[in-house]
Amino acid sequence: MQSGREKAYAYLKDSVLTDPEMQDRFLSEQEIADRIGVSRTPIREALLLLAAEDLVRLVPKRGAHIAPLSGREITELIEMRRLLERFAAAHTTAAGTAPVDEMAALLAGQERLRGADRAKEFLAADHRFHAALVDAVGNSLMSRQYAALRSRQSRAGVRVLHRGGHQDEMLAEHRRILDGLAAGDAAAACAAIDSHLQATRRLLLAA
């Protein structure tokens, strides 16, 4: 059973921080506590954890602020993703362990999530698609590091998708990554990853 702090942390990270309407706003501890049925103490504890992860900024006498990602943060996020995903593509292709069937199933599921009203679900599916490749390396530290990038990506990405468009382009980019992996062609898979992440960076910076 989840503790109050765990419940608050999960709600803030998965629902509040990824809500485009909450970007650049201060959070009300009491409002969140009332919404999920806990006291303010676990809310404060959860916010301290999120502040330690640089996902919120605690401002004296004002509370917790959800600051939009800066251009530098977006660039660093994409650079980190590129390192991990290219390594995963090269490693799993060489080892013959690329999770092609799993990623194909995840992509098929993501294709059914088009529409601005399903932006958060689409982004969650996007993360699962890429995480499946990273997880296939079998390096738990790498997988945890990649998972930690999700909240930052979602905060910026959901704003892009709520404005409409881009989903078909993202899906086509995913298909090219999958095609490279399925062919056992590490160079093609890495090139597709580079192209996809460059396009993602442009979209995030323009959001």
N, C-alpha and C positions, 0 to 999 in steps of 0.2 A: 504493500500500500504506500502511495506517495505521501511524503510529509508536506506540510503547508508550503515550506520553502521550495521543494521540488515542483509542486503544482504551480506555484507562482512563477518560478523560473521557466518552466516549459511553456506556460501561457504567454509570458512576456516575449520570450525568444521566438516562438513559432507563430504567434498571432499578432501581438502588438508591434513588434519591431518590423514586421513585414507588411504592415498596413500602410499603404501610400498616404493615407490621410493623417497618419501620426508622425510623418517625417518633419523634422524641425520644430517639434512641439515638446512641451514639458508634460510629464506624466503626473497624474493625480493618484497618489498611493491609495487614498480612500475609495476612489471610484473603481480602481482595479480590485481592491480587496472586496468590495461589495459585489463586483461582477463574478468573481470566482469563489466567493464564500469562505474567505480566510480573514484573519486579522491583519493589521498593517505591519506587524513585526516580520512575518515571512516575506512580505512584499519588499520591505527594506533590505532584508538579507539577500533576496534574489537580485535586487538592483545592485547591491555591492558586488555580487558575482559577475553581473553583466558589465559593470564598470571596470572590473579587473580584466575583462576580455576586450575592453575598448569598444563595447557595443552601445553603451550609453555614457553620458558625461554628467557627473554629479556636481551641481552648482549650489554653493552655499545659499541658503534662504530661498532658493528657487525650486530645487528638487532635481529630478533626473531628466536630462534633455536628450532627445534622439536627434543627434546631429547627422545631416546627410553626409554620405561619403564624399570626401574630397577627390579631386582629380588624381592626386598622388596615391591615395588609398586604392582607388580603382585600378590604376596602373600596376601597383604592387600586387594586388589581388590576382590580376590576369597573369602577371609574370610567375607567380607561385603556381597557379593552375597549369600554366604551360610546362613548367619544369616537371611537375608530378605526372601530368597526363601523357606527355611525350615519353617519359621514362617507362610508364606503364605500357604504352603501345609497343615500344621497342622490346621490352622485357617479355611480355606475354606472346608477342609474335614469334620471337626467337625460341621461346619455350613451348610453343604450340598450345598455350593455355588461354588465349584470348577468349573472353566469354561471349562469343558471337551470338549464340542462341538466346542467352539471357538478355543481351543488349537489344537484340531484334524484338523480343517480346516487350521490353520496356519502351522501345520506340513506337511499337504498334499501340501501346496504351497511351503514350503521350499524344499521338495523332488524334486520339478521340477527345482531347481536352482543349480543343481550339476555342477561342472566344475570350474577350476581355473579362467576362464574368468568372472565368475559370483560371485566371492568371496565376493565382497562388498554387493551384493544383498542377498547372503546366510546369511551373518552376520546380515544384517538388519532384515531378517526373524527370525533369531535365537533370536535376542533381543525381537521381538514382541511376540514370543512364551513364553519366560520367563516373560516378562512384563505383559502379560495377566493374569498370575497367581498372580503376586504381586498386580496388579490393582484390582483383584477380592476381595481383603481384604476390599477395600473401605476406605483406609486411604490415603488421598491425600498427606500428608507429606512423607509417606513411598514411594508412587509412584514417587514423585519428586526426592527423594533421589536415588531410583533405576535408574531412567532415567538419572541422572547425571553420573552414572557409564558407560554409553554406549560408550562415546568417548574413554575412556581409554581402554575398552575391544576391541573396533574396531581397535585401533591403533596397538595392538599386534596381534589380531586374524587375521587380513587381511594378515599379513605377513605369517602366518602359512598356510592359505588356498591357497595363491598364489603359494606356493611351491608344491601344489598338495596333494591329499589324505586327509584322516581324515574325510571327509564329511559323508561317510557312517557310521562311528563309532559314530559321533555326532548325526546323525539321529536315530540310534538304541538306544542311551542313552536317547534321547527325548521320544522315544516310551515307554521306561520303566517308565519314570516319568509319562507319560500320563496314562499308564496302572494302576499304583498305585492310581492315582487320580480317575480314572474311577471306580475302585473297592472300593473306599471309604476307602482305606488302607493308612493312614497317614504314618505309619512306612515304608511301601514299597516305597511310594513316596519320603520320606525324604532320604531313603537309596539310591534311584536312583539319587536324586539330589546330594548327597555326592559323589557318584561314578563319575557322570558326571563332577562335578567341580574339582575333583582330577585329572581326565584325562585332563581337560582344562588347569589346572595349569601346568601340566607336559609339555604340548604342547607349552604353552606360554613361559615357562622358557627355552625351547630348541630352540625357534625361533631365 
